[in-house]
Amino acid sequence: MGAALKPVWVALGFAIGGVFIYLSLRSLDWPTVQAAFAQAHLGWLLLGFPLCALAFLLRLQRWWLMLAAIGSTATRMQIAAPFFGGFALNNLLPFRMGDVARAAAFTKSLDVSASGATASLLVERVFDLYALLLLGFAAVLALSQTVADFPLAASMTAIAGLVALLSVLTAVLTVPKALGRLVLRMLKLPFGRLVPQGLTRFGLRTLIHISHIVRRQGSLRLIGLSVLAWTIEGGVIYSAVQALGLTSALAGPWLAIVSGNLGTLLPGTPGHFGTYHYLAAHALTLAGPDFSAGFLAITLAHFIIWSSTTVAGFALLLSVGGLSSRFKPRRTTPRAAAERKFPV
């Protein structure tokens, strides 16, 4: 993204987030919010913190497996600071700067090249989308059986549209080498000479790393960890619903977490304030609670997730000296050493 467009993109994100915050606040019945909050059960709320920790530890394990597939010898402890620190930075900074840091600022501690780290993040995002769509599909089917007026047709149409979008990303996972050959053919065309050689080399290496991750770790294994992590994170919303004593169909919290996180694909504020809350709360209302009480449940759950990752991330970053720190890997693989000869 060009430097001139960055302020525009930030303004657009805050504008969209602001619109959703306005729509949410306008729709709230404050006496209902106050009454629900006054009867909140602290034990159920506190349960959200270990559930959140478990979900992100599973994602840490998934990332460690992906990095190991491309030659990294870093331990789980060595990648913990980049992993949690990335989420902490995303929570507070625009442009998903935490992802940029994970891909570029910690290559020594991860024991991979920047292209390898980038490949792991791309695979991570695709499998997160797979997991969310699977959970969303299951939640829609469950709610259609338990909620009389559930909008099944509209929900399935939305899922079908997302599946179509995901099919494009699937091609990146299943045939990365074929895509690489296609890129090379396109670069032989006249306009291909305009693409910087370093960028071309980086992109091709990224596709190769994606191929290694999927082939060596297996899609089912990575999808399984992804689904399990998101299912447990949905439990954070479930605990908030129970804390407020709301009447909700069992699948409601998981439809909410799917809707809220798919909404983060839109430009928004750091931490996705507004967008996440509005969409997740409206999804939760389909399972029973009214919008005001549902919005409070989503706000409490989001605070648990946001605060946990932010505090843990910055604590780990500080423990290793900040973003400029570098771990010394236990040993260097020939693959990683060869890749470091190229400054990409």
Sequence and secondary structure as in RCSB ss.txt:
>XXXX:A:sequence
MGAALKPVWVALGFAIGGVFIYLSLRSLDWPTVQAAFAQAHLGWLLLGFPLCALAFLLRLQRWWLMLAAIGSTAT
RMQIAAPFFGGFALNNLLPFRMGDVARAAAFTKSLDVSASGATASLLVERVFDLYALLLLGFAAVLALSQTVADF
PLAASMTAIAGLVALLSVLTAVLTVPKALGRLVLRMLKLPFGRLVPQGLTRFGLRTLIHISHIVRRQGSLRLIGL
SVLAWTIEGGVIYSAVQALGLTSALAGPWLAIVSGNLGTLLPGTPGHFGTYHYLAAHALTLAGPDFSAGFLAITL
AHFIIWSSTTVAGFALLLSVGGLSSRFKPRRTTPRAAAERKFPV
>XXXX:A:secstr
  TTTHHHHHHHHHHHHHHHHHHHHHH  HHHHHHHHHT  HHHHHHHHHHHHHHHHHHHHHHHHHHHHTT    
HHHHHHHHHHHHHHHHHSSTTHHHHHHHHT HHHHTS HHHHHHHHHHHHHHHHHHHHHHHHHHHHHHHHH TT 
 HHHHHHHHHHHHHHHHHHHHHHH HHHHHHHHHHHHTSGGGGGS HHHHHHHHHHHHHHHHHHHHH HHHHHHH
HHHHHHHHHHHHHHHHHHTT    TTHHHHHHHHHHHHTTS   GGGTTHHHHHHHHHHHTTS  HHHHHHHHHH
HHHHHHHHHHHHHHHHHHHTTSTT     S   HHHHHHTTS  
